Amino acid sequence: MLGKPCYSQYEIYPISGYFSKLGAHQTMLEDKPRMDAFFNALKESIIPGKSIVLDIGTGTGILSMMAAEFGAKQVFAIESSPIINIARGIAKDNGLDKKIKFIKGYFADLKLGNKVDIIISETIGFTGLEENIVDIMFDAKKRFGHKNTILIPSQISVHCAPTYDTTANKLTDFWQKPISGFNYKKVVQLAKNNLYGRLLIPRKKLLSDPAVLFSYRLGTDNLLKKDVKATFKINNESFVTGFVIWFSAVLSDSQKLDSYKPGNHWQQVFIPLDNIIEIKVGEVINLQFAVSKIKKYISYAWAYEVYDSSDKLIHSGKGDTAYIIKSLTK
């Protein structure tokens, strides 16, 4: 099991620069469910001596090397961060540098002379979406794919449920009190409008059955702006601290990822409520949830209402990561 990260790793926004850190790549490479799923999906998909593969966001080059090892005719590996310089050396040390063409730069600027048979990308964020995989795969299929191009992953879904877990609430409470005698309450609004990733929240702490907020067919759907509504009927008497978000992804017919399963590095994401509230069996939480893009970031907005068994509104609140994105990226 991966070690518990420090609190500074919990906050999702902004994420720029994270993937230039060696520790981030170690975390991903240590994730056995992730590695096995991509390994098996590539093995199922590649036709030795024929398949041309495009790996978007190659990092240390692990997926490109897997593809080359399985007999891909040619692999194009694109990466914008300096880690690509290390990836080139790793591929050479493993005798795979002749099959892999490493391209340093941003995917939007990529130009290839031919179509590809497989497009693979592990630009999967903690919520599934915030590394922009939906628009990346849509653009990749449009520019570099043909009618039979295989996408890995081919589908990604975002799931949600209310919880009474209090792990992340201390992150918002921290800013309420003076720090070395100084008032830090300005940060409270930033903390309450944030999402907190890489948390382990037991399923037994979910207050209702989960709902699927979004489901995208990669290569076919683009992100655009989506606004959905979900209703959660409370199964046991407790209190509500926020919502849990996680993703599932289809890599092939037999290979799937689920960030609620043990051992993965993504774990779960927490959205805090404005205030912790009591909840009873039979009461209902209505959640309105939207995803959009601000600058280069995926942004989320949410509003919730809690109704008692007689359909009376007893609590409401809202949040929006646009607040923190705009505050920290001016």
Backbone bond lengths (Angstrom), bond angles and torsions (degrees), N, CA, C in turn:
res aa  C-N    CA-C-N  psi(-1)  N-CA   C-N-CA  omega(-1)  CA-C   N-CA-C  phi
1 M - - - 1.464 - - 1.525 109.55 -
2 L 1.312 116.91 137.32 1.454 121.03 179.97 1.518 110.24 -66.73
3 G 1.323 116.29 147.46 1.450 120.72 178.64 1.516 111.59 -67.78
4 K 1.318 115.86 154.63 1.464 121.31 -179.58 1.519 109.77 -71.75
5 P 1.348 119.05 126.56 1.460 120.82 -178.04 1.520 111.74 -74.28
6 C 1.327 116.65 159.74 1.455 119.76 175.84 1.521 109.56 -75.06
7 Y 1.323 117.35 161.63 1.457 121.29 -174.69 1.520 113.08 -58.28
8 S 1.338 117.69 -30.99 1.465 119.68 -177.80 1.523 111.98 -63.10
9 Q 1.344 117.85 -16.52 1.457 120.55 179.20 1.526 112.15 -89.11
10 Y 1.333 117.67 -8.28 1.458 120.55 -174.59 1.524 113.00 -73.68
11 E 1.347 116.11 -40.43 1.447 119.06 -173.16 1.520 110.61 -67.83
12 I 1.320 116.78 132.38 1.457 120.96 -175.20 1.529 112.15 -83.99
13 Y 1.319 118.51 -38.57 1.459 119.97 -171.03 1.522 111.33 -104.36
14 P 1.350 119.20 140.70 1.463 125.46 -14.59 1.517 110.30 -82.19
15 I 1.334 118.42 165.21 1.460 121.26 -176.41 1.526 112.95 -108.67
16 S 1.329 117.93 1.82 1.469 120.67 -177.11 1.526 111.45 -57.66
17 G 1.309 116.64 138.06 1.453 121.54 175.04 1.515 115.35 88.86
18 Y 1.320 117.53 -14.48 1.460 121.33 -175.48 1.523 112.01 -59.38
19 F 1.333 116.71 -39.40 1.452 120.18 -172.17 1.527 113.79 -84.30
20 S 1.339 116.67 4.11 1.461 119.67 170.88 1.524 110.81 -88.39
21 K 1.328 116.58 -7.13 1.460 121.09 -177.11 1.524 109.99 -90.42
22 L 1.329 115.54 130.59 1.455 120.92 -177.79 1.523 111.81 -60.02
23 G 1.330 116.50 -37.34 1.456 120.41 -179.55 1.515 113.05 -60.89
24 A 1.328 116.85 -33.43 1.463 120.21 178.81 1.520 110.34 -64.06
25 H 1.330 116.60 -40.55 1.465 120.46 179.68 1.521 111.35 -71.49
26 Q 1.314 116.45 -35.04 1.462 119.15 176.29 1.528 110.30 -62.07
27 T 1.330 116.20 -42.65 1.464 120.79 179.02 1.519 111.20 -58.06
28 M 1.330 116.77 -42.83 1.461 120.23 -179.25 1.522 111.90 -70.50
29 L 1.326 116.67 -39.04 1.460 120.64 -178.88 1.528 112.03 -71.20
30 E 1.324 116.85 -25.33 1.463 121.71 177.15 1.520 112.72 -78.09
31 D 1.319 116.82 -12.82 1.465 122.31 -176.31 1.534 109.04 -78.95
32 K 1.335 116.28 95.86 1.460 120.41 -175.14 1.528 113.06 -64.67
33 P 1.346 120.29 -44.09 1.469 118.76 177.20 1.531 112.49 -57.03
34 R 1.334 116.40 -40.98 1.469 121.07 178.03 1.517 110.60 -62.90
35 M 1.326 115.79 -50.40 1.456 120.20 -176.88 1.526 111.85 -62.81
36 D 1.312 116.86 -44.82 1.468 120.59 -179.12 1.524 111.53 -63.88
37 A 1.339 116.54 -41.43 1.467 120.39 -177.08 1.530 110.95 -64.83
38 F 1.334 117.44 -45.56 1.460 120.09 179.31 1.530 110.97 -69.25
39 F 1.318 117.24 -38.66 1.466 121.77 177.52 1.528 110.40 -57.59
40 N 1.324 116.64 -50.49 1.467 120.78 -177.51 1.528 112.24 -69.41
41 A 1.342 117.37 -35.84 1.464 120.22 178.78 1.524 110.87 -65.21
42 L 1.340 116.89 -41.33 1.468 120.58 177.05 1.521 111.30 -66.52
43 K 1.315 116.41 -41.49 1.456 120.54 -179.66 1.525 111.31 -61.20
44 E 1.341 115.87 -37.82 1.468 120.97 179.20 1.529 111.91 -71.49
45 S 1.326 117.40 -28.23 1.461 121.36 -168.43 1.521 114.56 -96.11
46 I 1.311 118.02 -31.38 1.469 121.29 -172.68 1.527 111.86 -77.70
47 I 1.318 114.78 133.33 1.472 121.55 170.91 1.524 106.48 -100.23
48 P 1.342 118.21 110.90 1.473 120.75 -175.87 1.531 112.40 -54.93
49 G 1.326 114.69 133.20 1.456 121.13 177.86 1.512 114.59 80.74
50 K 1.333 117.93 -4.77 1.468 120.81 -176.96 1.533 113.56 -124.12
51 S 1.318 117.28 -41.59 1.472 120.60 -171.21 1.524 112.45 -68.84
52 I 1.335 114.65 131.23 1.462 122.02 171.39 1.528 106.59 -105.20
53 V 1.325 116.15 128.00 1.465 121.70 -170.74 1.523 110.69 -118.53
54 L 1.324 115.71 137.81 1.463 122.71 172.09 1.519 108.29 -114.14
55 D 1.340 116.39 120.20 1.467 123.01 179.49 1.523 107.99 -109.24
56 I 1.337 116.10 112.34 1.467 121.52 -175.51 1.521 109.66 -98.50
57 G 1.335 116.38 120.82 1.455 121.25 -176.09 1.511 110.14 77.11
58 T 1.317 116.78 56.12 1.465 121.72 -169.38 1.517 114.50 -68.50
59 G 1.358 117.74 -22.93 1.463 119.67 179.72 1.513 111.50 62.16
60 T 1.323 117.05 -122.29 1.461 121.24 179.13 1.524 112.01 -82.29
61 G 1.338 117.06 1.99 1.462 121.14 174.15 1.513 115.62 88.47
62 I 1.321 117.36 12.02 1.458 119.85 -173.32 1.527 112.99 -61.85
63 L 1.335 118.27 -43.30 1.470 119.97 -178.33 1.529 110.80 -70.76
64 S 1.312 116.58 -35.98 1.473 120.14 176.59 1.523 111.10 -64.09
65 M 1.322 116.29 -40.58 1.463 119.50 179.33 1.527 111.16 -68.84
66 M 1.323 116.89 -36.60 1.466 119.72 174.96 1.529 109.70 -59.83
67 A 1.344 115.87 -46.98 1.467 120.60 -178.65 1.530 110.73 -61.12
68 A 1.318 116.43 -44.18 1.471 120.26 179.34 1.525 110.97 -64.16
69 E 1.299 116.60 -41.05 1.463 121.60 -179.76 1.528 111.85 -64.63
70 F 1.345 116.41 -32.02 1.468 120.72 178.42 1.518 112.49 -81.02
71 G 1.326 117.43 1.16 1.456 120.30 173.06 1.506 116.41 101.17
72 A 1.336 118.18 16.07 1.467 119.97 177.62 1.536 109.79 -57.05
73 K 1.310 115.71 140.59 1.469 120.89 179.49 1.521 111.09 -65.93
74 Q 1.334 116.31 -41.64 1.465 122.31 -179.02 1.526 108.03 -152.47
75 V 1.338 116.39 141.42 1.458 121.79 175.99 1.522 108.49 -126.13
76 F 1.326 116.05 127.91 1.462 122.09 172.51 1.521 107.38 -104.55
77 A 1.325 117.05 122.76 1.461 121.99 -177.03 1.519 109.00 -119.03
78 I 1.331 116.87 115.16 1.459 120.54 -178.11 1.520 110.45 -111.09
79 E 1.317 115.17 139.59 1.471 121.41 -178.92 1.524 108.49 -155.20
80 S 1.344 116.65 134.68 1.463 120.11 -178.21 1.525 113.10 -91.29
81 S 1.321 118.15 -21.68 1.463 120.30 -175.41 1.534 111.02 -88.62
82 P 1.338 116.96 162.85 1.470 120.98 -177.83 1.527 114.02 -63.74
83 I 1.315 118.25 -12.51 1.467 120.46 -179.88 1.525 111.14 -60.20
84 I 1.336 117.41 -18.80 1.471 120.39 -179.91 1.536 110.88 -62.30
85 N 1.325 117.33 -29.49 1.467 120.14 177.79 1.526 111.03 -64.11
86 I 1.322 116.20 -36.19 1.462 121.69 175.88 1.520 109.69 -70.73
87 A 1.353 116.31 -41.48 1.470 120.92 -178.23 1.530 110.97 -59.22
88 R 1.314 117.10 -40.47 1.471 120.33 178.27 1.531 110.98 -58.36
89 G 1.315 115.30 -44.83 1.452 119.71 -179.27 1.517 112.21 -67.04
90 I 1.323 117.43 -38.33 1.467 121.33 178.77 1.526 109.74 -63.29
91 A 1.336 116.53 -44.60 1.471 120.59 179.68 1.531 110.59 -62.04
92 K 1.329 116.43 -39.79 1.473 119.74 179.68 1.521 110.69 -66.00
93 D 1.334 116.27 -42.01 1.463 120.38 179.43 1.525 111.87 -62.11
94 N 1.336 115.91 -26.21 1.464 120.66 -179.21 1.527 112.85 -99.14
95 G 1.335 116.53 9.41 1.458 121.29 176.21 1.512 114.62 69.25
96 L 1.335 116.71 26.87 1.461 120.55 -175.88 1.526 112.70 -117.51
97 D 1.322 117.40 6.62 1.460 120.82 -175.21 1.524 113.10 -68.40
98 K 1.336 118.50 -21.77 1.468 120.14 179.71 1.536 111.07 -76.20
99 K 1.305 116.90 -24.96 1.470 120.72 -178.41 1.527 113.19 -91.79
100 I 1.327 116.45 -18.47 1.468 120.33 -175.30 1.519 110.10 -112.31
101 K 1.317 115.82 125.46 1.463 120.68 174.43 1.528 107.74 -102.71
102 F 1.315 116.85 111.25 1.457 121.82 179.68 1.533 109.47 -86.50
103 I 1.326 115.44 132.60 1.464 121.20 -177.82 1.521 108.03 -125.51
104 K 1.317 117.53 114.98 1.467 120.85 178.97 1.524 109.33 -87.60
105 G 1.311 115.83 124.94 1.460 120.35 179.13 1.513 111.71 154.83
106 Y 1.316 114.96 -176.20 1.464 120.94 -179.37 1.522 109.78 -91.67
107 F 1.315 115.27 143.73 1.456 120.29 -176.53 1.531 111.98 -57.70
108 A 1.333 116.85 -37.78 1.463 120.33 -178.26 1.524 112.03 -59.52
109 D 1.325 117.32 -25.45 1.469 121.72 -178.86 1.525 113.24 -94.90
110 L 1.337 116.93 -1.42 1.456 121.00 -174.10 1.526 112.45 -67.50
111 K 1.329 115.41 136.59 1.462 121.69 174.23 1.527 108.57 -130.17
112 L 1.315 116.39 129.42 1.463 121.59 177.17 1.522 109.13 -124.44
113 G 1.301 115.38 149.91 1.461 119.26 -178.98 1.513 113.97 -84.12
114 N 1.329 116.84 -8.65 1.464 118.59 -177.30 1.527 110.89 -144.45
115 K 1.336 114.96 166.66 1.460 121.62 176.37 1.524 109.43 -80.30
116 V 1.321 115.80 161.03 1.461 119.65 -179.05 1.523 110.10 -120.35
117 D 1.318 115.03 157.55 1.461 120.97 -177.05 1.525 112.62 -94.73
118 I 1.327 116.22 -26.35 1.462 121.32 -179.63 1.520 108.76 -136.76
119 I 1.317 116.43 129.59 1.466 122.06 173.16 1.518 107.05 -114.71
120 I 1.326 115.58 120.97 1.454 120.22 -179.41 1.519 109.55 -124.61
121 S 1.324 116.24 140.35 1.463 119.94 179.12 1.522 109.04 -156.10
122 E 1.336 114.64 131.51 1.458 118.98 174.25 1.525 108.36 -109.55
123 T 1.345 114.91 48.84 1.457 120.56 172.77 1.529 107.64 -89.00
124 I 1.324 115.02 57.88 1.465 122.41 -176.85 1.519 108.21 -106.08
125 G 1.323 116.98 115.12 1.460 121.52 -178.82 1.517 112.54 -81.40
126 F 1.321 116.22 -179.10 1.463 121.46 -179.20 1.527 111.85 -60.26
127 T 1.328 116.49 -37.87 1.470 120.18 175.99 1.530 110.59 -87.50
128 G 1.315 116.20 -6.10 1.453 121.52 -174.42 1.508 112.80 100.20
129 L 1.336 117.59 -32.01 1.464 120.63 -168.40 1.519 115.83 -108.82
130 E 1.342 119.17 -25.69 1.465 118.11 -162.99 1.525 115.13 -73.08
131 E 1.324 118.40 -4.68 1.466 119.65 170.65 1.531 111.41 -93.62
132 N 1.336 114.98 9.95 1.468 122.27 170.91 1.523 114.21 72.39
133 I 1.328 118.17 30.00 1.458 120.81 -176.76 1.519 112.73 -62.41
134 V 1.335 118.30 -31.20 1.471 120.19 -176.62 1.524 110.67 -64.08
135 D 1.331 117.00 -51.77 1.461 119.81 -178.90 1.525 112.07 -72.27
136 I 1.326 116.97 -31.68 1.471 120.36 176.94 1.524 110.41 -61.45
137 M 1.328 116.93 -49.03 1.461 120.24 -177.97 1.529 112.09 -70.69
138 F 1.315 116.91 -33.60 1.469 120.71 176.36 1.529 109.98 -62.18
139 D 1.323 115.78 -47.57 1.460 121.05 -179.75 1.531 111.23 -67.46
140 A 1.334 116.34 -40.18 1.465 120.54 -179.23 1.522 111.66 -63.24
141 K 1.326 116.77 -44.33 1.463 120.38 179.93 1.533 110.45 -64.83
142 K 1.318 115.70 -40.86 1.466 120.49 -178.73 1.526 111.71 -65.43
143 R 1.329 117.31 -41.58 1.473 120.79 -173.96 1.524 113.55 -88.94
144 F 1.328 116.82 -34.89 1.463 118.97 -170.41 1.524 114.52 -122.54
145 G 1.311 117.94 -3.81 1.448 120.25 -177.74 1.519 112.90 -96.69
146 H 1.328 114.79 167.59 1.463 121.88 169.69 1.525 107.29 -124.40
147 K 1.305 117.93 -176.61 1.468 119.89 -171.40 1.527 112.90 -63.84
148 N 1.335 117.47 -23.02 1.464 120.40 -178.80 1.533 113.35 -107.41
149 T 1.323 117.25 11.11 1.461 119.86 179.83 1.530 110.49 -63.11
150 I 1.315 115.14 133.78 1.468 121.79 178.47 1.522 109.36 -92.34
151 L 1.338 116.47 133.52 1.461 121.30 176.92 1.526 109.45 -108.57
152 I 1.307 116.06 132.77 1.461 122.46 177.49 1.534 107.76 -127.85
153 P 1.348 117.82 107.42 1.459 128.82 0.37 1.528 112.16 -78.12
154 S 1.336 115.22 166.12 1.461 120.99 179.40 1.527 112.32 -105.67
155 Q 1.310 116.69 -15.04 1.469 120.33 -179.38 1.520 109.32 -152.33
156 I 1.325 115.62 144.70 1.460 120.31 175.59 1.519 109.26 -140.11
157 S 1.332 116.00 135.43 1.463 121.60 -177.63 1.526 109.65 -127.81
158 V 1.324 115.60 146.21 1.462 122.23 179.82 1.523 108.38 -112.15
159 H 1.337 116.14 126.32 1.455 122.62 -176.57 1.526 110.31 -112.12
160 C 1.342 116.16 157.67 1.461 120.06 -176.36 1.527 110.56 -152.64
161 A 1.342 116.00 148.62 1.458 122.32 172.79 1.530 108.50 -158.49
162 P 1.332 118.78 149.98 1.466 120.78 174.93 1.529 110.44 -74.51
163 T 1.326 116.28 154.66 1.466 120.52 -177.19 1.525 111.17 -142.27
164 Y 1.342 115.63 162.21 1.461 120.58 171.84 1.532 111.39 -110.78
165 D 1.326 117.20 11.89 1.463 120.77 177.11 1.532 109.70 -65.30
166 T 1.332 116.80 138.39 1.474 120.99 -175.90 1.532 113.23 -110.07
167 T 1.331 117.75 7.07 1.470 121.15 -173.69 1.525 112.61 -53.23
168 A 1.318 116.34 -46.57 1.467 119.48 -173.78 1.520 113.80 -86.75
169 N 1.336 117.88 -14.61 1.464 119.08 -176.80 1.526 112.32 -63.36
170 K 1.343 116.48 -28.48 1.459 119.11 178.14 1.523 111.05 -64.82
171 L 1.339 117.39 -21.77 1.460 120.47 178.34 1.521 111.12 -69.89
172 T 1.333 116.92 -37.18 1.463 119.84 177.07 1.524 110.49 -79.74
173 D 1.340 117.56 -34.71 1.466 120.73 -179.89 1.526 111.89 -67.53
174 F 1.322 116.79 -29.62 1.464 121.39 -175.98 1.527 112.22 -53.49
175 W 1.335 116.59 -39.34 1.461 120.77 -173.16 1.524 113.55 -79.28
176 Q 1.322 117.18 -7.54 1.469 120.95 -177.64 1.529 112.06 -71.89
177 K 1.336 116.55 -29.57 1.459 120.51 -174.56 1.532 110.97 -99.59
178 P 1.343 117.54 153.03 1.468 120.38 177.30 1.525 111.47 -59.74
179 I 1.324 116.33 145.25 1.460 122.66 177.30 1.522 107.03 -114.21
180 S 1.329 116.01 114.20 1.470 122.36 -174.66 1.521 110.82 52.75
181 G 1.347 115.23 35.73 1.458 120.87 177.53 1.511 115.49 85.99
182 F 1.356 117.88 1.10 1.463 121.37 -177.31 1.528 110.87 -105.41
183 N 1.320 116.06 144.18 1.460 123.16 -179.75 1.529 110.36 -79.23
184 Y 1.334 116.57 120.15 1.464 122.13 -179.34 1.525 112.09 -116.15
185 K 1.340 116.58 20.82 1.463 119.48 -175.50 1.527 113.08 -65.81
186 K 1.321 117.11 -16.87 1.471 120.70 176.04 1.527 110.76 -58.24
187 V 1.336 116.86 -28.07 1.458 120.92 -176.26 1.531 111.86 -82.76
188 V 1.337 117.90 -14.70 1.470 120.79 -176.68 1.527 111.39 -56.71
189 Q 1.328 116.99 -45.13 1.468 120.08 -179.62 1.519 111.73 -64.77
190 L 1.329 116.68 -36.22 1.461 119.57 175.89 1.524 110.11 -63.26
191 A 1.314 116.03 -43.61 1.467 120.71 -177.60 1.521 111.79 -66.06
192 K 1.324 117.11 -38.69 1.461 120.40 -177.55 1.523 112.77 -76.53
193 N 1.313 117.25 -17.27 1.462 120.53 179.08 1.524 112.19 -103.18
194 N 1.315 115.99 14.84 1.458 121.06 -178.44 1.524 110.30 -101.50
195 L 1.326 115.10 167.83 1.452 122.31 168.60 1.514 107.51 -112.50
196 Y 1.342 116.58 147.19 1.456 120.87 -176.13 1.519 109.52 -120.85
197 G 1.336 115.41 116.86 1.456 120.68 -173.54 1.513 113.32 -102.77
198 R 1.356 114.64 172.19 1.457 123.43 178.33 1.521 111.80 58.61
199 L 1.333 115.80 44.46 1.450 122.25 173.36 1.520 109.01 -107.39
200 L 1.324 116.09 143.38 1.461 120.71 174.35 1.525 108.14 -100.08
201 I 1.320 115.94 104.67 1.460 121.72 -179.38 1.529 108.27 -113.63
202 P 1.328 118.19 110.37 1.464 120.61 -177.17 1.527 112.41 -57.05
203 R 1.312 116.32 141.95 1.472 120.32 178.27 1.526 112.08 -57.94
204 K 1.329 116.51 -30.46 1.467 119.42 -179.35 1.527 111.62 -65.13
205 K 1.329 117.16 -14.25 1.463 120.76 178.17 1.527 112.93 -92.94
206 L 1.322 117.11 7.12 1.461 120.00 172.45 1.522 108.88 -81.50
207 L 1.318 116.18 141.10 1.461 121.24 -174.39 1.522 113.76 -94.49
208 S 1.320 117.14 -6.69 1.462 120.18 -178.87 1.516 109.28 -158.12
209 D 1.317 115.80 175.96 1.454 119.90 171.35 1.528 108.80 -66.06
210 P 1.325 118.73 144.84 1.466 120.43 179.91 1.519 112.71 -75.04
211 A 1.332 114.61 163.83 1.461 121.51 175.42 1.526 108.80 -125.92
212 V 1.328 116.04 150.18 1.465 121.05 172.86 1.523 107.59 -88.95
213 L 1.336 115.97 117.10 1.466 119.85 179.84 1.523 111.41 -80.81
214 F 1.323 116.11 -47.55 1.460 121.44 -178.55 1.521 109.26 -139.07
215 S 1.323 115.11 147.07 1.459 120.39 172.04 1.526 107.57 -142.20
216 Y 1.327 116.18 122.70 1.461 121.64 -175.82 1.528 110.71 -116.14
217 R 1.321 116.46 134.41 1.463 122.25 169.33 1.529 106.20 -88.55
218 L 1.301 115.97 107.18 1.459 120.05 -173.87 1.524 111.06 -68.80
219 G 1.321 114.41 138.65 1.455 120.70 -175.87 1.514 112.71 90.99
220 T 1.326 116.16 -20.47 1.476 121.67 179.67 1.525 111.19 -109.68
221 D 1.331 116.23 -44.75 1.465 121.42 -179.11 1.519 110.42 -93.76
222 N 1.334 116.26 145.29 1.460 118.91 166.43 1.522 108.51 -110.99
223 L 1.325 116.28 169.64 1.465 119.75 -170.28 1.524 112.32 -68.60
224 L 1.331 115.86 -52.57 1.457 121.76 -173.46 1.530 109.55 47.97
225 K 1.324 117.01 -150.20 1.466 120.66 173.46 1.513 107.58 -116.56
226 K 1.323 115.81 127.31 1.453 120.15 179.47 1.519 109.60 -122.17
227 D 1.326 114.90 140.80 1.455 122.25 -179.73 1.519 107.33 -132.97
228 V 1.328 117.17 120.14 1.460 120.57 -176.64 1.524 110.26 -126.92
229 K 1.318 114.89 161.84 1.458 121.06 175.59 1.526 108.88 -124.13
230 A 1.316 116.16 139.61 1.462 121.57 178.21 1.524 108.88 -134.59
231 T 1.305 115.82 145.77 1.456 121.94 178.40 1.515 109.71 -119.38
232 F 1.332 116.29 130.59 1.459 122.11 -179.33 1.522 109.38 -119.73
233 K 1.319 116.73 119.45 1.455 121.71 176.52 1.521 108.60 -94.34
234 I 1.318 116.59 123.51 1.459 122.15 -172.18 1.531 111.02 -71.85
235 N 1.342 114.97 132.25 1.466 120.99 -176.07 1.518 114.16 -95.55
236 N 1.351 117.45 -21.07 1.468 118.33 179.29 1.523 110.80 -148.33
237 E 1.319 115.34 153.68 1.463 120.82 -177.23 1.520 109.75 -74.36
238 S 1.308 116.12 128.98 1.451 120.10 -176.70 1.528 108.62 -168.15
239 F 1.311 116.23 -141.53 1.461 123.12 172.80 1.519 107.13 -141.44
240 V 1.336 116.58 159.42 1.462 122.09 -178.13 1.515 109.01 -111.96
241 T 1.335 116.17 128.43 1.465 120.91 177.67 1.529 112.15 -107.19
242 G 1.335 116.31 -21.60 1.456 119.89 -178.37 1.514 111.34 167.08
243 F 1.321 115.42 -162.65 1.460 121.96 -178.93 1.524 110.11 -118.93
244 V 1.331 115.69 146.06 1.461 122.45 174.91 1.521 108.72 -101.73
245 I 1.330 116.36 133.71 1.464 122.93 176.42 1.529 108.60 -118.29
246 W 1.324 116.83 138.71 1.458 121.53 171.84 1.522 108.69 -150.57
247 F 1.328 117.40 172.39 1.463 119.95 -177.35 1.516 110.71 -128.23
248 S 1.307 115.28 161.64 1.464 122.44 166.71 1.522 107.08 -131.55
249 A 1.332 116.33 148.03 1.462 120.87 -177.67 1.515 109.66 -138.80
250 V 1.326 115.93 138.79 1.460 122.45 176.64 1.518 108.10 -97.09
251 L 1.349 116.95 117.56 1.461 121.10 179.33 1.526 111.55 -96.33
252 S 1.329 116.41 -32.95 1.467 122.14 177.41 1.522 106.75 -162.86
253 D 1.329 116.43 -177.35 1.464 119.54 179.94 1.529 112.34 -58.12
254 S 1.330 116.58 -32.35 1.462 119.37 -175.92 1.527 114.12 -108.60
255 Q 1.332 117.44 -9.72 1.458 120.27 -172.75 1.531 111.87 -117.01
256 K 1.328 115.21 124.36 1.461 121.30 179.68 1.523 109.16 -135.80
257 L 1.317 115.36 150.99 1.457 122.04 172.93 1.519 108.73 -113.39
258 D 1.327 116.35 143.62 1.462 121.99 177.46 1.521 106.55 -142.85
259 S 1.332 117.22 114.91 1.463 119.55 -174.10 1.525 112.93 -75.69
260 Y 1.334 117.40 3.46 1.462 119.31 171.62 1.528 111.90 -95.32
261 K 1.328 116.59 -6.85 1.461 118.75 178.65 1.531 109.97 -82.21
262 P 1.324 118.12 147.18 1.467 121.90 -177.00 1.531 112.38 -61.21
263 G 1.341 115.43 149.48 1.451 121.23 170.80 1.509 115.92 94.03
264 N 1.348 118.59 -11.59 1.465 119.19 -179.29 1.526 110.38 -87.08
265 H 1.342 116.41 152.40 1.459 119.70 -175.86 1.519 113.55 -80.84
266 W 1.338 117.99 -16.94 1.463 119.57 -179.26 1.534 111.34 -71.12
267 Q 1.323 115.82 -43.69 1.461 122.29 -177.37 1.538 109.97 58.45
268 Q 1.341 118.84 -142.46 1.458 119.20 -175.84 1.530 111.55 -118.98
269 V 1.329 114.74 163.48 1.465 123.07 178.86 1.527 108.47 -114.53
270 F 1.323 115.97 141.15 1.469 121.82 -177.81 1.522 110.31 -117.49
271 I 1.328 116.40 135.09 1.473 122.63 173.03 1.524 107.59 -114.26
272 P 1.332 119.41 116.57 1.465 120.54 -176.98 1.522 113.18 -77.73
273 L 1.322 116.15 146.38 1.459 121.69 169.39 1.528 109.14 -78.12
274 D 1.327 116.18 161.23 1.468 119.75 175.73 1.529 110.51 -58.86
275 N 1.346 115.16 -42.05 1.459 121.88 179.02 1.519 108.98 -143.48
276 I 1.321 116.62 147.77 1.464 120.93 175.00 1.528 108.13 -71.49
277 I 1.328 116.77 132.58 1.465 120.04 -177.14 1.528 110.91 -128.83
278 E 1.327 115.17 150.92 1.458 120.62 175.88 1.526 109.51 -75.54
279 I 1.318 115.99 149.33 1.458 121.05 -178.55 1.525 109.01 -142.26
280 K 1.326 116.85 146.40 1.469 121.49 -178.27 1.521 110.34 -121.85
281 V 1.325 114.98 158.87 1.462 121.05 177.55 1.532 109.44 -57.92
282 G 1.324 116.02 133.75 1.455 121.02 178.46 1.513 113.69 93.19
283 E 1.324 117.59 -16.68 1.461 119.24 176.23 1.525 109.20 -73.44
284 V 1.326 115.26 162.15 1.464 120.57 -170.41 1.524 110.45 -127.75
285 I 1.325 115.59 138.93 1.468 121.33 172.33 1.524 107.88 -113.85
286 N 1.319 116.22 122.40 1.466 121.50 173.38 1.527 108.47 -99.41
287 L 1.303 116.05 127.87 1.462 121.15 -178.96 1.516 109.83 -119.89
288 Q 1.316 115.81 127.80 1.466 121.58 170.75 1.518 106.76 -107.08
289 F 1.328 116.53 126.00 1.461 121.01 -171.65 1.518 109.14 -134.03
290 A 1.333 116.01 132.11 1.467 120.32 -177.58 1.519 110.51 -129.20
291 V 1.317 115.53 146.24 1.464 121.93 174.38 1.520 108.15 -123.86
292 S 1.326 116.48 138.84 1.460 121.45 179.34 1.530 107.45 -154.59
293 K 1.318 116.78 -175.88 1.457 120.73 -179.70 1.529 109.54 -124.18
294 I 1.331 115.46 128.84 1.459 122.38 175.90 1.520 107.29 -121.29
295 K 1.350 115.31 121.01 1.456 119.76 -172.64 1.521 106.93 56.08
296 K 1.329 119.05 -123.35 1.461 120.91 179.79 1.523 111.75 -101.92
297 Y 1.330 116.77 4.94 1.448 120.91 -174.30 1.525 112.63 -101.07
298 I 1.327 115.94 144.75 1.450 121.56 168.77 1.521 106.82 -78.55
299 S 1.328 116.64 131.55 1.456 121.15 -177.16 1.527 110.27 -121.99
300 Y 1.319 115.43 146.78 1.462 121.30 179.14 1.522 109.88 -121.73
301 A 1.325 115.30 145.60 1.464 121.51 173.15 1.521 107.88 -133.97
302 W 1.319 116.72 144.09 1.457 119.66 -178.36 1.526 110.68 -145.07
303 A 1.308 114.76 150.44 1.465 122.29 174.28 1.525 106.71 -142.32
304 Y 1.321 116.98 137.61 1.459 120.21 -176.94 1.527 110.66 -133.54
305 E 1.315 114.19 151.62 1.462 122.73 176.87 1.521 108.32 -135.49
306 V 1.319 116.11 137.16 1.464 121.64 178.91 1.523 108.35 -112.77
307 Y 1.331 115.46 126.86 1.464 121.59 -179.22 1.525 109.86 -117.00
308 D 1.352 116.71 141.09 1.455 119.68 176.29 1.523 109.87 -80.70
309 S 1.333 116.86 -177.61 1.472 121.24 -174.90 1.522 113.16 -66.65
310 S 1.346 117.64 -16.82 1.471 120.98 176.64 1.522 111.71 -97.44
311 D 1.336 116.44 13.92 1.467 123.76 177.05 1.530 112.59 69.10
312 K 1.310 116.42 29.35 1.461 121.28 177.37 1.530 109.04 -96.58
313 L 1.339 116.48 131.81 1.455 121.41 178.57 1.522 109.51 -69.44
314 I 1.345 116.87 122.98 1.466 119.93 -178.05 1.530 113.06 -116.57
315 H 1.323 116.85 -14.37 1.462 118.77 178.52 1.527 109.32 -164.30
316 S 1.338 115.98 149.59 1.463 120.40 175.95 1.524 109.32 -152.43
317 G 1.310 116.15 160.16 1.449 120.64 178.28 1.517 110.49 -171.62
318 K 1.330 116.45 175.72 1.464 119.86 -179.31 1.513 110.33 -157.74
319 G 1.325 115.24 166.83 1.449 121.57 177.15 1.511 109.57 -158.36
320 D 1.337 115.95 166.08 1.466 119.80 -176.91 1.522 108.67 -161.23
321 T 1.328 117.30 119.69 1.460 119.65 179.87 1.523 112.28 -69.88
322 A 1.325 117.56 -11.49 1.468 119.84 175.60 1.521 110.49 -57.80
323 Y 1.324 116.15 -31.82 1.468 121.29 -179.71 1.524 111.01 -59.61
324 I 1.343 115.76 -46.67 1.458 118.50 -178.03 1.526 111.96 -79.09
325 I 1.323 117.49 -33.91 1.468 119.96 177.90 1.520 110.37 -61.04
326 K 1.331 115.85 -47.16 1.465 119.90 -179.22 1.527 111.94 -68.11
327 S 1.344 116.63 -34.54 1.461 120.40 -179.55 1.522 112.78 -69.31
328 L 1.334 117.16 -34.93 1.453 121.00 -173.17 1.525 114.28 -101.21
329 T 1.327 117.73 -4.74 1.473 119.39 -176.76 1.534 111.54 -122.68
330 K 1.312 117.89 23.22 1.464 120.18 179.14 1.524 110.18 -68.29
